Amino acid sequence: MKFTLIKEALSVERFESYRRHASDSDDVIFARYQWNAEICEHFYAPLRILEVILRNRFDHAIGGHTNNASWLTSTPTWLHVRQQNSISEAHDFL
């Protein structure tokens, strides 16, 4: 199997990072790359759940600290008027 395109797509440096011995063939290196990808797949679902939990906990903690449940979308009054206007424009844009 020719690995020229794969090396170019991944970068030679990334591909070669899976080389353990100078004698490793490209087939062995690519098999290690694929094995690593398969292991990573098993972490995606738990990491997605952890991300949601952390976002919710941060939101709750910051909302409690600021006494403002909509802290993320509100414009802080301590900002300069120009900065407040920029935030309002960004909210309108979204």
All heavy atoms as an XYZ file, in Angstrom:
787
protein
N       0.858     -1.188      0.000
C       0.000      0.000      0.000
C       0.889      1.231      0.000
O       1.850      1.329      0.742
C      -0.907     -0.028      1.229
C      -1.823      1.155      1.329
S      -2.878      1.012      2.794
C      -4.320      1.819      2.199
N       0.513      2.185     -0.824
C       1.290      3.424     -0.882
C       0.719      4.413      0.121
O      -0.480      4.633      0.171
C       1.256      3.998     -2.293
C       1.966      3.125     -3.290
C       2.119      3.819     -4.609
C       2.880      2.895     -5.552
N       3.236      3.541     -6.783
N       1.580      5.025      0.897
C       1.149      5.908      1.968
C       1.494      7.372      1.715
O       1.353      8.190      2.607
C       1.772      5.444      3.298
C       1.212      4.142      3.779
C       1.825      2.947      3.453
C       0.047      4.118      4.522
C       1.296      1.740      3.887
C      -0.496      2.916      4.963
C       0.132      1.733      4.640
N       1.898      7.686      0.510
C       2.301      9.047      0.199
C       1.173     10.040      0.460
O       1.372     11.064      1.123
C       2.765      9.155     -1.268
O       3.793      8.191     -1.488
C       3.275     10.537     -1.581
N      -0.028      9.744     -0.042
C      -1.156     10.661      0.155
C      -1.567     10.750      1.617
O      -1.926     11.820      2.111
C      -2.345     10.232     -0.709
C      -2.163     10.383     -2.214
C      -3.395      9.840     -2.952
C      -1.929     11.829     -2.589
N      -1.523      9.625      2.313
C      -1.875      9.623      3.737
C      -0.885     10.464      4.519
O      -1.264     11.264      5.370
C      -1.938      8.179      4.282
C      -3.112      7.435      3.649
C      -2.037      8.176      5.804
C      -3.170      5.964      3.957
N       0.407     10.301      4.214
C       1.434     11.097      4.889
C       1.237     12.582      4.629
O       1.379     13.406      5.529
C       2.829     10.674      4.441
C       3.271      9.343      4.979
C       4.670      9.013      4.477
C       5.115      7.654      4.925
N       6.468      7.336      4.452
N       0.905     12.919      3.398
C       0.666     14.326      3.068
C      -0.563     14.859      3.785
O      -0.570     15.979      4.275
C       0.513     14.504      1.557
C       1.795     14.344      0.784
C       1.579     14.419     -0.715
O       0.462     14.774     -1.158
O       2.525     14.114     -1.460
N      -1.622     14.047      3.844
C      -2.873     14.489      4.476
C      -2.702     14.645      5.985
O      -3.191     15.613      6.576
C      -3.998     13.508      4.163
N      -2.035     13.701      6.620
C      -1.860     13.747      8.072
C      -0.703     14.639      8.475
O      -0.700     15.185      9.567
C      -1.589     12.345      8.624
C      -2.683     11.311      8.484
C      -2.202      9.962      8.984
C      -3.923     11.751      9.242
N       0.266     14.759      7.637
C       1.576     15.400      7.784
C       2.573     14.293      8.087
O       2.278     13.343      8.836
C       1.631     16.497      8.852
O       1.851     15.978     10.132
N       3.699     14.429      7.488
C       4.746     13.426      7.671
C       5.122     13.334      9.149
O       5.309     12.249      9.689
C       5.984     13.765      6.807
C       7.137     12.826      7.115
C       5.630     13.709      5.329
N       5.178     14.491      9.817
C       5.557     14.499     11.234
C       4.579     13.680     12.076
O       4.979     12.908     12.943
C       5.637     15.932     11.766
C       6.745     16.757     11.168
C       6.400     17.342      9.799
O       5.220     17.268      9.380
O       7.320     17.851      9.131
N       3.277     13.868     11.826
C       2.268     13.126     12.598
C       2.366     11.639     12.295
O       2.319     10.803     13.197
C       0.878     13.654     12.286
C      -0.205     12.959     13.090
C      -1.532     13.680     12.949
N      -2.530     13.087     13.776
C      -2.751     13.400     15.041
N      -2.018     14.324     15.617
N      -3.691     12.816     15.739
N       2.470     11.304     11.020
C       2.572      9.899     10.624
C       3.793      9.262     11.273
O       3.710      8.185     11.865
C       2.641      9.793      9.096
C       2.565      8.386      8.580
C       1.346      7.764      8.401
C       3.719      7.688      8.266
C       1.263      6.461      7.918
C       3.654      6.393      7.785
C       2.429      5.778      7.611
N       4.914      9.939     11.199
C       6.167      9.390     11.733
C       6.177      9.312     13.256
O       6.973      8.572     13.828
C       7.357     10.211     11.232
C       7.651     10.031      9.760
C       8.071      8.599      9.413
O       8.777      7.958     10.215
O       7.678      8.114      8.336
N       5.299     10.055     13.920
C       5.260      9.992     15.384
C       4.814      8.608     15.874
O       5.008      8.288     17.045
C       4.347     11.083     15.948
O       2.985     10.797     15.688
N       4.259      7.803     14.985
C       3.830      6.453     15.340
C       4.920      5.412     15.061
O       4.736      4.238     15.320
C       2.540      6.087     14.600
C       1.365      6.871     15.114
C       1.024      8.105     14.566
C       0.618      6.410     16.189
C      -0.029      8.847     15.066
C      -0.446      7.145     16.697
C      -0.751      8.354     16.130
O      -1.796      9.089     16.629
N       6.047      5.869     14.562
C       7.174      4.961     14.320
C       7.869      4.693     15.658
O       8.186      5.601     16.390
C       8.156      5.584     13.328
C       9.344      4.690     12.998
C      10.298      5.366     12.030
N       9.671      5.689     10.769
C       9.477      4.838      9.760
N       9.850      3.579      9.878
N       8.896      5.231      8.642
N       8.080      3.424     15.983
C       8.763      3.055     17.229
C      10.189      2.578     16.963
O      11.053      2.721     17.795
C       7.992      1.952     17.968
C       6.637      2.385     18.449
C       6.770      3.447     19.550
N       5.472      4.017     19.854
C       5.086      5.233     19.500
N       5.900      6.016     18.841
N       3.900      5.684     19.807
N      10.390      1.995     15.786
C      11.703      1.464     15.413
C      12.002      1.894     13.981
O      11.087      2.015     13.155
C      11.730     -0.063     15.509
C      11.289     -0.567     16.850
N      12.076     -0.490     17.969
C      10.131     -1.143     17.257
C      11.430     -0.986     19.008
N      10.233     -1.396     18.606
N      13.253      2.113     13.701
C      13.653      2.539     12.356
C      13.203      1.548     11.297
O      12.941      1.926     10.145
C      15.168      2.729     12.299
N      13.067      0.285     11.681
C      12.689     -0.747     10.715
C      11.174     -0.866     10.511
O      10.723     -1.660      9.690
C      13.250     -2.103     11.165
O      12.707     -2.451     12.424
N      10.367     -0.092     11.244
C       8.908     -0.171     11.101
C       8.479      0.180      9.684
O       8.885      1.204      9.134
C       8.208      0.792     12.068
C       8.262      0.324     13.499
O       8.558     -0.855     13.746
O       7.999      1.156     14.390
N       7.639     -0.663      9.118
C       7.111     -0.393      7.777
C       5.969      0.618      7.873
O       5.401      0.840      8.943
C       6.603     -1.688      7.135
O       5.449     -2.134      7.820
N       5.635      1.213      6.740
C       4.496      2.135      6.707
C       3.204      1.427      7.100
O       2.319      2.026      7.709
C       4.354      2.772      5.320
C       5.396      3.841      5.068
O       6.104      4.244      6.031
O       5.512      4.296      3.912
N       3.078      0.149      6.752
C       1.891     -0.627      7.139
C       1.762     -0.695      8.661
O       0.675     -0.517      9.202
C       1.963     -2.057      6.576
C       1.763     -2.112      5.081
O       0.827     -1.452      4.595
O       2.533     -2.816      4.404
N       2.863     -0.951      9.345
C       2.856     -1.042     10.805
C       2.532      0.316     11.412
O       1.738      0.428     12.350
C       4.220     -1.576     11.319
C       4.346     -1.400     12.820
C       4.404     -3.029     10.921
N       3.139      1.363     10.865
C       2.907      2.716     11.379
C       1.438      3.090     11.209
O       0.806      3.607     12.137
C       3.823      3.730     10.669
C       5.275      3.439     11.021
C       3.448      5.156     11.047
C       6.270      4.214     10.188
N       0.873      2.814     10.049
C      -0.528      3.164      9.805
C      -1.456      2.324     10.689
O      -2.475      2.820     11.162
C      -0.885      3.010      8.330
C      -2.232      3.569      7.998
C      -2.480      4.932      8.124
C      -3.259      2.747      7.576
C      -3.732      5.457      7.839
C      -4.510      3.267      7.277
C      -4.751      4.623      7.415
N      -1.106      1.068     10.932
C      -1.907      0.228     11.826
C      -1.916      0.824     13.233
O      -2.960      0.832     13.898
C      -1.351     -1.188     11.853
N      -0.792      1.349     13.688
C      -0.752      2.011     15.002
C      -1.630      3.260     15.000
O      -2.316      3.541     15.982
C       0.684      2.400     15.355
C       1.524      1.257     15.783
C       2.868      1.741     16.323
N       3.731      0.606     16.519
C       4.912      0.459     15.943
N       5.402      1.395     15.167
N       5.635     -0.624     16.171
N      -1.580      4.013     13.915
C      -2.408      5.222     13.806
C      -3.890      4.855     13.901
O      -4.658      5.484     14.629
C      -2.105      5.948     12.501
C      -2.946      7.183     12.310
C      -2.585      8.380     12.905
C      -4.116      7.140     11.555
C      -3.368      9.513     12.760
C      -4.897      8.264     11.401
C      -4.517      9.445     12.006
O      -5.300     10.567     11.860
N      -4.295      3.823     13.175
C      -5.694      3.387     13.195
C      -6.086      2.855     14.573
O      -7.191      3.117     15.044
C      -5.935      2.317     12.131
C      -5.922      2.865     10.723
C      -6.148      1.777      9.710
O      -5.411      0.792      9.663
N      -7.175      1.933      8.893
N      -5.214      2.125     15.220
C      -5.477      1.594     16.555
C      -5.692      2.753     17.532
O      -6.614      2.734     18.337
C      -4.308      0.719     16.989
C      -4.445      0.122     18.347
C      -5.337     -0.843     18.741
C      -3.674      0.434     19.503
N      -5.151     -1.149     20.081
C      -4.130     -0.375     20.564
C      -2.621      1.311     19.739
C      -3.586     -0.318     21.834
C      -2.070      1.365     21.010
C      -2.560      0.559     22.028
N      -4.868      3.778     17.426
C      -5.023      4.962     18.279
C      -6.378      5.631     18.030
O      -7.058      6.042     18.976
C      -3.887      5.947     18.023
C      -3.967      7.144     18.923
O      -3.849      7.030     20.138
N      -4.189      8.310     18.331
N      -6.777      5.739     16.770
C      -8.075      6.346     16.438
C      -9.226      5.539     17.039
O     -10.192      6.110     17.545
C      -8.227      6.459     14.921
N      -9.116      4.219     16.988
C     -10.157      3.364     17.566
C     -10.247      3.543     19.081
O     -11.339      3.568     19.648
C      -9.889      1.902     17.223
C     -10.127      1.577     15.757
C      -9.695      0.169     15.398
O      -9.594     -0.688     16.311
O      -9.457     -0.087     14.206
N      -9.119      3.663     19.737
C      -9.122      3.889     21.187
C      -9.782      5.237     21.489
O     -10.605      5.343     22.402
C      -7.680      3.852     21.742
C      -7.147      2.424     21.686
C      -7.640      4.386     23.175
C      -5.673      2.314     22.011
N      -9.426      6.251     20.724
C      -9.986      7.589     20.946
C     -11.499      7.605     20.787
O     -12.194      8.331     21.506
C      -9.345      8.587     19.991
S      -7.611      8.916     20.359
N     -12.013      6.814     19.859
C     -13.462      6.750     19.651
C     -14.209      6.369     20.921
O     -15.315      6.834     21.164
C     -13.797      5.753     18.542
C     -13.490      6.247     17.157
C     -13.814      5.206     16.099
O     -14.613      4.285     16.369
O     -13.246      5.306     14.995
N     -13.600      5.539     21.736
C     -14.255      5.091     22.965
C     -14.352      6.198     24.007
O     -15.139      6.085     24.948
C     -13.525      3.882     23.543
C     -13.635      2.659     22.681
N     -14.781      1.904     22.608
C     -12.757      2.102     21.821
C     -14.602      0.914     21.755
N     -13.378      1.010     21.264
N     -13.576      7.244     23.837
C     -13.605      8.356     24.789
C     -14.581      9.456     24.383
O     -14.890     10.332     25.180
C     -12.203      8.960     24.951
C     -11.263      8.082     25.711
C     -10.356      7.276     25.035
C     -11.290      8.050     27.095
C      -9.488      6.457     25.736
C     -10.428      7.233     27.806
C      -9.519      6.435     27.122
N     -15.048      9.467     23.130
C     -15.885     10.567     22.650
C     -17.174     10.738     23.443
O     -17.502     11.829     23.866
C     -16.211     10.404     21.160
C     -15.033     10.561     20.239
C     -14.960      9.875     19.045
C     -13.967     11.400     20.561
C     -13.868     10.008     18.192
C     -12.881     11.534     19.725
C     -12.839     10.839     18.545
O     -11.770     10.982     17.718
N     -17.938      9.667     23.644
C     -19.216      9.784     24.359
C     -19.017     10.250     25.795
O     -19.669     11.213     26.226
C     -19.987      8.471     24.308
N     -18.101      9.644     26.567
C     -17.901     10.148     27.934
C     -17.418     11.602     27.962
O     -17.823     12.376     28.834
C     -16.841      9.212     28.525
C     -16.895      7.978     27.701
C     -17.340      8.411     26.344
N     -16.581     11.978     27.001
C     -16.109     13.364     26.972
C     -17.224     14.340     26.633
O     -17.279     15.443     27.180
C     -14.956     13.520     25.979
C     -13.615     12.967     26.447
C     -12.586     13.034     25.326
C     -13.123     13.717     27.667
N     -18.128     13.944     25.740
C     -19.284     14.810     25.421
C     -20.140     15.016     26.657
O     -20.597     16.127     26.944
C     -20.115     14.194     24.292
C     -19.511     14.375     22.925
C     -20.524     14.034     21.837
N     -21.170     12.747     22.043
C     -20.857     11.629     21.403
N     -19.882     11.615     20.537
N     -21.510     10.512     21.631
N     -20.376     13.935     27.402
C     -21.177     14.041     28.624
C     -20.468     14.920     29.644
O     -21.086     15.793     30.260
C     -21.466     12.629     29.195
C     -22.376     11.857     28.235
C     -22.068     12.717     30.583
C     -22.475     10.386     28.525
N     -19.163     14.710     29.813
C     -18.392     15.526     30.749
C     -18.437     17.001     30.367
O     -18.573     17.875     31.227
C     -16.944     15.037     30.803
C     -16.002     15.831     31.702
C     -16.462     15.768     33.157
C     -14.576     15.310     31.557
N     -18.343     17.286     29.067
C     -18.396     18.678     28.613
C     -19.722     19.336     28.996
O     -19.747     20.450     29.506
C     -18.208     18.764     27.099
C     -18.254     20.175     26.596
C     -18.790     20.318     25.185
O     -19.040     19.298     24.521
O     -18.975     21.475     24.770
N     -20.825     18.647     28.794
C     -22.139     19.200     29.132
C     -22.243     19.419     30.638
O     -22.715     20.465     31.092
C     -23.271     18.271     28.634
C     -24.619     18.706     29.178
C     -23.291     18.242     27.107
N     -21.772     18.439     31.416
C     -21.807     18.574     32.868
C     -21.002     19.783     33.311
O     -21.468     20.593     34.129
C     -21.289     17.287     33.549
C     -22.281     16.142     33.329
C     -21.025     17.513     35.028
C     -21.737     14.777     33.712
N     -19.783     19.933     32.778
C     -18.937     21.065     33.165
C     -19.550     22.405     32.758
O     -19.537     23.368     33.536
C     -17.540     20.922     32.561
C     -16.670     19.847     33.188
C     -15.372     19.690     32.414
C     -16.390     20.161     34.643
N     -20.086     22.472     31.529
C     -20.726     23.726     31.100
C     -21.883     24.085     32.017
O     -22.040     25.245     32.413
C     -21.201     23.623     29.652
C     -20.106     23.878     28.652
C     -20.634     24.031     27.233
N     -21.095     22.764     26.708
C     -22.310     22.539     26.222
N     -23.211     23.487     26.187
N     -22.638     21.356     25.753
N     -22.701     23.109     32.357
C     -23.844     23.370     33.242
C     -23.384     23.798     34.631
O     -23.970     24.692     35.238
C     -24.752     22.145     33.324
C     -25.519     21.917     32.043
O     -25.670     22.822     31.233
N     -25.990     20.699     31.851
N     -22.348     23.146     35.150
C     -21.841     23.503     36.478
C     -21.249     24.915     36.474
O     -21.459     25.682     37.408
C     -20.787     22.495     36.943
C     -21.315     21.084     37.107
C     -22.330     20.950     38.204
N     -21.672     21.203     39.493
C     -22.315     21.428     40.610
N     -23.628     21.409     40.634
N     -21.662     21.653     41.716
N     -20.489     25.253     35.430
C     -19.947     26.609     35.327
C     -21.071     27.634     35.236
O     -21.028     28.680     35.888
C     -19.014     26.750     34.115
C     -17.613     26.312     34.363
C     -17.102     25.197     33.726
C     -16.791     27.011     35.235
C     -15.804     24.785     33.955
C     -15.485     26.612     35.467
C     -14.994     25.492     34.824
N     -22.060     27.342     34.408
C     -23.179     28.259     34.253
C     -23.878     28.483     35.589
O     -24.169     29.617     35.974
C     -24.167     27.715     33.220
C     -25.339     28.644     32.997
O     -25.116     29.809     32.596
O     -26.476     28.208     33.243
N     -24.129     27.405     36.310
C     -24.802     27.505     37.601
C     -23.938     28.278     38.605
O     -24.438     29.153     39.327
C     -25.115     26.101     38.131
C     -25.834     26.102     39.432
N     -27.156     26.477     39.552
C     -25.411     25.797     40.682
C     -27.513     26.396     40.827
N     -26.472     25.986     41.532
N     -22.641     27.981     38.648
C     -21.745     28.644     39.603
C     -21.599     30.129     39.293
O     -21.684     30.974     40.199
C     -20.377     27.969     39.589
N     -21.413     30.469     38.035
C     -21.248     31.881     37.671
C     -22.557     32.625     37.858
O     -22.573     33.760     38.343
C     -20.711     32.019     36.227
C     -19.293     31.443     36.158
C     -20.720     33.470     35.773
C     -18.750     31.298     34.754
N     -23.666     31.992     37.486
C     -24.974     32.612     37.697
C     -25.234     32.891     39.172
O     -25.760     33.939     39.546
N     -24.845     31.944     40.037
C     -25.011     32.147     41.473
C     -24.084     33.220     42.009
O     -24.467     34.038     42.849
N     -22.862     33.250     41.499
C     -21.884     34.239     41.955
C     -22.284     35.658     41.549
O     -22.082     36.604     42.296
C     -20.496     33.905     41.385
C     -19.433     34.865     41.763
N     -18.898     34.914     43.041
C     -18.807     35.822     41.045
C     -17.983     35.866     43.078
N     -17.905     36.428     41.884
N     -22.846     35.786     40.360
C     -23.227     37.117     39.859
C     -24.668     37.473     40.193
O     -25.113     38.586     39.872
C     -23.059     37.180     38.328
O     -23.900     36.196     37.723
C     -21.612     36.958     37.911
N     -25.401     36.544     40.806
C     -26.831     36.735     41.060
C     -27.585     37.069     39.774
O     -28.493     37.892     39.768
C     -27.069     37.833     42.116
C     -26.576     37.408     43.475
O     -26.754     36.262     43.866
N     -25.932     38.318     44.179
N     -27.165     36.454     38.683
C     -27.757     36.723     37.384
C     -27.784     35.407     36.599
O     -26.763     34.986     36.056
C     -26.943     37.792     36.640
C     -27.542     38.143     35.298
O     -28.546     37.579     34.881
N     -26.920     39.073     34.609
N     -28.952     34.781     36.534
C     -29.069     33.494     35.831
C     -28.777     33.629     34.343
O     -28.382     32.665     33.690
C     -30.460     32.909     36.047
N     -28.964     34.827     33.768
C     -28.655     35.021     32.342
C     -27.361     35.804     32.156
O     -27.255     36.618     31.269
C     -29.782     35.707     31.605
O     -30.746     36.255     32.409
N     -26.383     35.507     32.988
C     -25.105     36.210     32.953
C     -24.426     36.139     31.596
O     -23.762     37.083     31.176
C     -24.158     35.641     34.025
C     -23.745     34.227     33.736
C     -24.393     33.096     34.121
C     -22.621     33.812     32.980
N     -23.740     31.981     33.664
C     -22.639     32.389     32.944
C     -21.596     34.474     32.312
C     -21.671     31.642     32.282
C     -20.637     33.713     31.655
C     -20.678     32.326     31.653
N     -24.627     35.037     30.892
C     -23.935     34.844     29.625
C     -24.449     35.774     28.530
O     -23.687     36.216     27.673
C     -24.071     33.387     29.180
C     -23.260     32.963     27.957
C     -21.766     33.174     28.188
C     -23.534     31.515     27.635
N     -25.728     36.101     28.576
C     -26.300     36.934     27.514
C     -26.555     38.364     27.948
O     -26.991     39.175     27.143
C     -27.624     36.319     27.008
O     -28.509     36.158     28.111
C     -27.372     34.982     26.342
N     -26.308     38.669     29.206
C     -26.533     40.044     29.659
C     -25.281     40.886     29.415
O     -24.172     40.366     29.345
C     -26.920     40.076     31.137
O     -25.859     39.580     31.918
N     -25.479     42.171     29.290
C     -24.371     43.095     29.069
C     -23.968     43.723     30.400
O     -24.790     44.360     31.052
C     -24.782     44.213     28.079
O     -25.221     43.599     26.862
C     -23.629     45.138     27.785
N     -22.708     43.515     30.814
C     -22.275     44.088     32.088
C     -22.351     45.612     32.073
O     -21.898     46.261     31.126
C     -20.818     43.628     32.221
C     -20.678     42.475     31.282
C     -21.663     42.715     30.182
N     -22.921     46.168     33.119
C     -23.081     47.634     33.185
C     -21.769     48.331     33.495
O     -21.657     49.534     33.261
C     -24.121     48.003     34.262
O     -23.717     47.423     35.506
C     -25.494     47.487     33.874
N     -20.782     47.621     33.981
C     -19.505     48.237     34.313
C     -18.616     48.442     33.094
O     -17.571     49.084     33.178
C     -18.752     47.441     35.382
C     -18.660     45.961     35.102
C     -19.506     45.011     35.559
C     -17.680     45.298     34.318
N     -19.116     43.767     35.112
C     -17.987     43.912     34.347
C     -16.570     45.704     33.590
C     -17.229     42.962     33.679
C     -15.815     44.758     32.930
C     -16.151     43.408     32.979
N     -19.041     47.936     31.934
C     -18.278     48.154     30.702
C     -18.507     49.567     30.178
O     -19.538     50.188     30.439
C     -18.701     47.153     29.624
C     -18.302     45.708     29.827
C     -18.888     44.845     28.727
C     -16.792     45.549     29.870
N     -17.560     50.059     29.417
C     -17.695     51.344     28.736
C     -18.864     51.252     27.760
O     -19.166     50.185     27.222
C     -16.392     51.659     27.982
C     -16.355     53.015     27.394
N     -16.858     53.297     26.153
C     -15.881     54.186     27.887
C     -16.688     54.576     25.889
N     -16.095     55.139     26.932
N     -19.529     52.358     27.522
C     -20.718     52.372     26.653
C     -20.397     51.793     25.288
O     -21.192     51.039     24.710
C     -21.271     53.818     26.525
C     -22.383     53.874     25.495
C     -21.745     54.316     27.867
N     -19.233     52.111     24.742
C     -18.847     51.597     23.425
C     -18.775     50.067     23.458
O     -19.213     49.389     22.527
C     -17.505     52.198     23.003
C     -17.118     51.839     21.575
C     -15.800     52.469     21.152
N     -14.712     51.767     21.826
C     -13.727     52.360     22.517
N     -13.676     53.657     22.622
N     -12.784     51.647     23.079
N     -18.239     49.499     24.528
C     -18.152     48.049     24.667
C     -19.546     47.429     24.824
O     -19.826     46.365     24.258
C     -17.273     47.693     25.860
C     -15.821     48.100     25.665
C     -15.035     48.025     26.958
O     -15.537     48.366     28.022
N     -13.785     47.582     26.866
N     -20.418     48.100     25.578
C     -21.788     47.615     25.735
C     -22.490     47.597     24.382
O     -23.215     46.642     24.064
C     -22.555     48.497     26.719
C     -22.088     48.366     28.144
C     -22.862     49.273     29.082
O     -23.906     49.808     28.744
N     -22.335     49.440     30.300
N     -22.272     48.633     23.594
C     -22.883     48.705     22.256
C     -22.359     47.585     21.357
O     -23.123     46.990     20.580
C     -22.631     50.064     21.617
C     -23.418     51.166     22.289
O     -24.410     50.923     22.972
N     -22.955     52.399     22.129
N     -21.067     47.289     21.461
C     -20.494     46.201     20.659
C     -21.128     44.866     21.013
O     -21.430     44.048     20.133
C     -18.978     46.117     20.874
O     -18.338     47.241     20.355
N     -21.360     44.637     22.299
C     -22.007     43.397     22.732
C     -23.441     43.343     22.222
O     -23.902     42.312     21.721
C     -21.947     43.260     24.269
C     -20.503     43.018     24.709
C     -22.863     42.135     24.754
C     -20.294     43.042     26.201
N     -24.155     44.442     22.319
C     -25.535     44.488     21.826
C     -25.579     44.209     20.326
O     -26.457     43.478     19.842
C     -26.163     45.844     22.125
O     -26.296     46.017     23.508
N     -24.641     44.784     19.582
C     -24.578     44.550     18.133
C     -24.301     43.074     17.839
O     -24.890     42.502     16.919
C     -23.517     45.434     17.502
C     -23.874     46.905     17.453
C     -22.721     47.781     16.980
O     -21.711     47.234     16.452
O     -22.811     49.005     17.136
N     -23.415     42.470     18.621
C     -23.115     41.037     18.417
C     -24.340     40.199     18.716
O     -24.650     39.248     17.973
C     -21.936     40.625     19.303
N     -25.072     40.518     19.786
C     -26.304     39.776     20.102
C     -27.315     39.922     18.969
O     -27.968     38.942     18.591
C     -26.918     40.274     21.397
C     -26.219     39.808     22.626
N     -26.396     40.387     23.858
C     -25.334     38.814     22.835
C     -25.646     39.762     24.744
N     -24.988     38.818     24.149
N     -27.455     41.135     18.458
C     -28.392     41.360     17.345
C     -27.988     40.589     16.119
O     -28.844     40.059     15.386
C     -28.481     42.861     17.019
C     -29.136     43.669     18.138
O     -29.800     43.053     19.009
O     -28.957     44.898     18.144
N     -26.680     40.517     15.864
C     -26.180     39.794     14.707
C     -26.487     38.311     14.804
O     -26.839     37.667     13.825
C     -24.667     40.021     14.556
C     -24.060     39.266     13.426
C     -24.222     39.701     12.118
C     -23.326     38.103     13.645
C     -23.658     38.999     11.059
C     -22.770     37.394     12.606
C     -22.930     37.857     11.318
N     -26.349     37.774     16.013
C     -26.590     36.337     16.211
C     -28.079     36.057     16.178
O     -28.559     35.061     15.807
C     -25.990     35.867     17.533
C     -24.476     35.946     17.596
C     -23.998     35.583     19.005
C     -23.810     34.999     16.592
